[in-house]
Each structure stands twice: as C-alpha cells, then as structure tokens.
Amino acid sequence: MPVEGGSSSGSASAARHPKQKRKAHSLSIRRTNSTEERPAGIQRGDMLESQDSKLPLSLRHNLLDLFGQIEREFENLYIENIELRREIDSLNERLTGDGQTVEGGDPTKGALKTKASHSTSQLSQKLKTTYKASTSKRLYTFHGKIGRPRYFRVAACELWGGDSWIVSSFKATAGSRAVCQLLKEYMGHRDGIWDLSITRTQPVVLGTASADHSALLWSIETGKCLLRYAGHAGSVNSIKFHPTEQMALTASGDQTAHIWRYMVQLPVPQPPPDVSAPCDDDQDSSDREEGEVDGEGPCEVPTVRVATATLKSHQGVVIAADWLVGGRQVVTASWDRAANLYEVETSELVHALTGHDQELTHCCTHPTQRLVVTSSRDTTFRLWDFRDPSIHSVNVFQGHTDTVTSAVFTVGDNVVSGSDDRTVKVWDLKNMRSPIATIRTDSAVNRISVSANQRIIALPHDNRQVRLFDMSGVRLARLPRSNRMGHRRMVCCTAWNEENQSCNLFTCGFDRQAIGWNINIPALLQEK
C-alpha cells in the first residue's frame, strides 16, 4: 500500500509482484478473518470446515485470531504513518513559505536553519518514541538525514504482501572517504594489546603494552619495532611516558609497576601507502583462528630487561599507572581496590588511596593540575585532589550502572567516563552533580581518549568498533572495519597524537595489533 492515496483491494492485488502473490496466497487464511469480506450467513466455523486443511479446527481458530491481531496492528501503524507524513509535508511547506530550505534541497543554502532543525528534531523524537513503544520487537532498517524525509520498510509487512512505508528522519553517519585514512599497522606482539601511548618528547614513538609480558616501542611512520621492554613477569596492562624525559611507566599483572629508560633512533620513513576507506564501512569480518597473525614478529631489536625503579606495594594486579604533572610522582591502580601514590626518585609509597568497593580498572592524571581520577568495577569513579599538600580530598561519582572502565581528564575542565553499561558521560569539574552530556552506544566501552586540540572523544568497543564523538555527544564518525582493515577482536584502547599539524588516532585490540589512523579534522567537522 502506498503512503499517500489509496486503491481498491482488487487493483492492489492485481498489481502485486508474483512473489508477493505467492505470499498472499500462502497466508490466505488471514483474509477469511475479515468480517467485511465474509459472505452473509456464513459463519467462521463453516468457512474453516469448507477449506482443505489438515490443521485441527482449534489451532486454525487461534491462527485466525493471531493474524487478525497482526492485521489490526499494522493498520494502526499505517494510519499513524499517514498522519506523520502529512505533518512532514506541512512542516516542509511552512519552511518553504518562510524562505528556509532543508539540507540537500538547495546546495547553495547550506544546512537547516535553527527553526527547521528544532522542528525536525521534535518530529524525529516523536517518531522514535512512537515506534519504540509500539513496535520494539520488529526489525527496521534505518536510513536518511534530518531535514530530508527518507523511508524504511517494515520488514514484517513482507509477510502478507503489504507495501507500507514509515517515515524516518534519523541522521546519517559520516561517510566521506576523506575523513579517515589508514596510516600504519603495528604487528609483532604474541598476545593481545591492552594499552598504548604516545611519547611526549622527541623522538615521537608509539608504545604498546601486551599480555605477552612485554612492552614495545614503534616508529610511527615506518611501523618498525624499535625497542622491547621485557622486565615484567606478568601481563603488561598499561604504558605511559614521562612528560619531559625518555622514561616509561608500565603496570603489570605481576603486582608491580616499573619505571624504565629508553633510547631509540628512528629509521628513515618510507613513502606512505595509498590506502583509504569510508568511515562508515558496514562490512563485517570473520574472526581469525587463534594464533594466526599477519606478518612476522619484530626482528631482533634492543631489549631492556632491568627497570630503573620498581614499585611493589600492591597485593593484586596493577591494572594502570600514570605520571602526575611534573613527572616527580606516579599513581598506580590495582585489583586490590587501592590506588597508590609514589615518589619517583625514591620509589617510596606516599599515599594509599582507598575507598573503592571493588577492583580498580583505570587511573588518569590531569595534564596541568595535581588531580587524579580512578575508576572501578563498583560502578563509580573517584576524583582525588592533591593540590593542597595538607588536604587530600576525594569525591565519589555514581553516574553509571556497571563497571566504569576508564575516566580521563580533558585539557579543559572536563572528565569523560566510559562504562560497560554502554554509555559515556561528560562531566564538568566545576559542577559534577550530573553529566553535561551522555553518549549511548550498542557495546561496552573500554579505555577512551580525548584529543587535546579538537576535544574529540574516541570510543573503543567490545564489538570491534571505534567511534568518534564531540564533547556534546554528537557522533562524528566510525573508523573502518572490514575484511581489509580494522580490528578483528575487541578494541581495548585509543590514543591521540596531534603533533606536526596532523591528527592521528591509534587503536589497539586483542587481535595482537595496533593501528594508526590519519583523521582529517576539517572533513570530520564538515560532516558534522
């Protein structure tokens, strides 16, 4: 049935495709339930007995009742759809009369005006609320952009040969090929990569921490492994670089954190490969067999086996560690439910930060102030203030309903927290009673990162996706994930590098590889 206009049942039936005819015939039992089409004087039981069927009469009665309910429900949806379509037409007419255009209608006019955007957003919300409440168990395929009416077919309508259409005004995702480009793949670990980080001093290199008990340093341009740290006896869960010196801090499952020095020499960069892909690639890739890794492991590279300092006051796995501003102190987070503050020069424990009810999952320090945030499986994250040497205050925030996997500071006065409850929340340090933005996703969120210059949030997911959002919660793009590129296992962490007028995003996952992406910020913001 078309959205607008109508036709008799006979003409509609005659115009159907042969496949739809067969579907209609196979479900002809439904049509006998209509009282308008039933001849006078013939009862339902008589009609059922007159039809050739091996089904019991009681079962056929139940089928008739069910199909009748389905038909009535779809009739209600069809009526609602017509009313919504009329509202959109009326809205478009008013906008045209006011001299405003919708996005895509006139390329010289630009995006929607404020009034149009507000009205269309209200209509979009009405659509989503209506169909979420009444048809949550049906399958839809969404498509379209706000401002230009697009349609999606109700899949269940195909069961009875219907041709109903329902209006959708949901925003399309960014799809420009110029937004994201594969920079380099870094393969050499023999187990999953939990964390990665970029050095803050020259030379700029990439560091990865793996479950194979090692941490590797990589040339960003060539993808060559430059150095290997093998001082831990357990999984290396975190890696962070000193703000001014060539030192690294790693946390491990051996219940210790190590501080170690490195010296690397960058190789001559090779011409970059011409590889690009759209940021909204919907192709899925099948998981590889366990143990299968592209390429070969790192060649013989310099190996550091002895730490400059060993921090060993925890009674459980050390899951994360970070440098406080200035690099004279470090903080560690452990599964023993505590975070410890150490002096770097003496390796002495300064403070034990206790209070979490379950294992800690992450810790992060503010880039310019003596502030620490710790996250935990107890669904909370805590803000520790060391700015006043005589007072060490702590604030507890309960904004999530599941494990808080990470909480990070931004360059401004914000904290961004991610959780296994499939949400990411943006908080203002000046008023943390409630989040200023909430991002809802379809998968658990792991260790997030926020770019310093553009304040773009990169979300790594359990379902292998990496999505980009701005600080207000607007989705900007999704990194490619196909048979040719992207991660094949859970994505564990993201890290930004905004040196030399470029913006690169690095991701790592349990598929044993890290990937570098070049993000075209102007194109990304234009898509927004």
Secondary structure, 3 states (H helix, E strand, C coil): CCCCCCCCHHHHHHCCCHHHHHHHHHCHHHHHHCCCCCCCCCCHHHHHHHCCCCCCHHHHHHHHHHHHHHHHHHHHHHHHHHHHHHHHHHHHHHHHHCCCCCCCCCCCCCCCCHHHHHHHHHHHHHHHHHHHHHCCCCCCCCCCECCECEEEECHHHHHHCCCCEEEECCCCCCCCCCCEEEEEEEECCCCCEEEEEECCCCCCEEEEEECCCCEEEEECCCCCEEEEECCCCCCEEEEEECCCCCEEEEEECCCCEEEEECCCCCCCCCCCCCCCCCCCCCCCCCCCCCCCCCCCCCCCCCEECCCCEEECCCCCCEEEEEECCCCCEEEEEECCCCEEEEECCCCCEEEEECCCCCCEEEEEECCCCCEEEEEECCCCEEEEEEEECCEEEEEEECCCCCCEEEEEECCCCEEEEEECCCEEEEEECCECCCCCEEEECCCCECECEECCCCCEEEEEECCCCEEEEECCCCEEEECCCCCCCCCCCCEEEEEEECCCCCCEEEEEECCCEEEEEEECHHHHHHHC
